[in-house]
């Protein structure tokens, strides 16, 4: 949650945000994307997450897209945690953005 809420409010904004098993907590005050400097966001969530329901994360995903954030979204077959598939996706996503993919 902190990555999303604080990452877009930094000045200058962060270049990239990885948001795992989370959601936008303050949707009514979440800023629209800066067309020039919006951070790229990788957001992933478990389909069986008992802590943050998938529907809550999906609503956040829709909000981020509506606000104009460049977002890559994945739903993985897992609970609230980290799995090997996530690590592979993070490595690929960062590699593409940092030029070592």
C-alpha positions in Angstrom: 0.0 0.0 0.0 2.8 2.3 0.9 4.5 1.8 -2.5 1.4 3.0 -4.3 0.3 5.8 -2.0 3.7 7.3 -1.4 5.4 6.4 -4.7 3.1 8.7 -6.8 3.2 11.5 -4.3 7.0 11.9 -4.3 8.5 15.0 -5.9 9.9 14.0 -8.3 7.7 10.9 -8.6 9.4 7.5 -8.5 10.1 6.1 -11.9 8.8 2.6 -11.2 6.6 1.0 -8.6 6.2 -2.7 -7.8 2.9 -3.3 -6.0 2.4 -6.8 -4.6 -0.8 -8.0 -2.9 -2.0 -4.5 -2.3 -4.6 -1.8 -3.2 -5.1 1.9 -3.4 -6.1 2.9 0.1 -7.0 6.6 -0.5 -8.8 6.3 -3.8 -10.7 9.6 -3.4 -7.4 11.6 -3.2 -5.2 9.5 -5.4 -3.6 11.9 -8.0 -4.0 11.5 -11.7 -1.0 10.4 -13.6 1.4 13.1 -14.8 1.5 12.5 -18.6 5.3 13.2 -18.6 6.5 11.6 -15.4 4.0 8.9 -14.3 5.7 5.9 -12.8 5.4 2.6 -14.5 3.6 0.2 -12.2 3.8 -3.6 -12.0 0.9 -4.8 -9.9 0.4 -8.5 -9.0 -2.2 -10.2 -6.7 -3.0 -13.7 -5.6 -6.4 -15.1 -6.7 -6.7 -16.8 -3.3 -5.5 -13.9 -1.1 -7.3 -14.0 2.3 -5.8 -10.7 3.5 -6.6 -8.4 0.6 -9.5 -9.7 -1.4 -8.9 -9.9 -5.2 -11.9 -7.7 -5.9 -10.3 -4.9 -3.9 -7.1 -5.1 -5.8 -9.0 -5.3 -9.1 -10.9 -2.1 -8.2 -7.5 -0.4 -7.6 -6.2 -1.7 -10.9 -9.2 -0.1 -12.7 -8.7 3.2 -10.8 -5.0 3.3 -11.8 -5.8 2.7 -15.4 -8.6 5.3 -15.4 -6.2 7.9 -13.8 -3.7 7.2 -16.7 -1.0 5.2 -15.0 1.1 2.8 -17.2 0.2 -0.5 -15.5 1.1 -4.1 -16.0 -1.4 -6.3 -14.0 -1.1 -10.0 -13.2 -3.3 -12.3 -11.1 -1.5 -15.4 -9.9 -2.8 -18.6 -8.4 -1.6 -18.0 -4.9 -2.5 -16.6 -1.5 -1.1 -13.5 0.2 2.7 -13.9 -0.3 5.4 -14.2 -2.9 5.8 -17.1 -5.4 8.5 -18.0 -7.9 6.3 -16.9 -10.8 6.2 -13.4 -9.3 9.9 -13.3 -9.0 10.3 -14.2 -12.7 7.8 -11.5 -13.7 9.5 -8.9 -11.6 12.9 -9.7 -13.1 11.5 -9.5 -16.6 9.6 -6.2 -15.9 12.6 -4.6 -14.3 15.0 -5.9 -17.0 12.9 -4.4 -19.7 12.8 -1.0 -18.0 16.5 -0.9 -17.0 17.8 -2.2 -20.3 19.1 -5.6 -19.3 16.3 -7.9 -20.5 
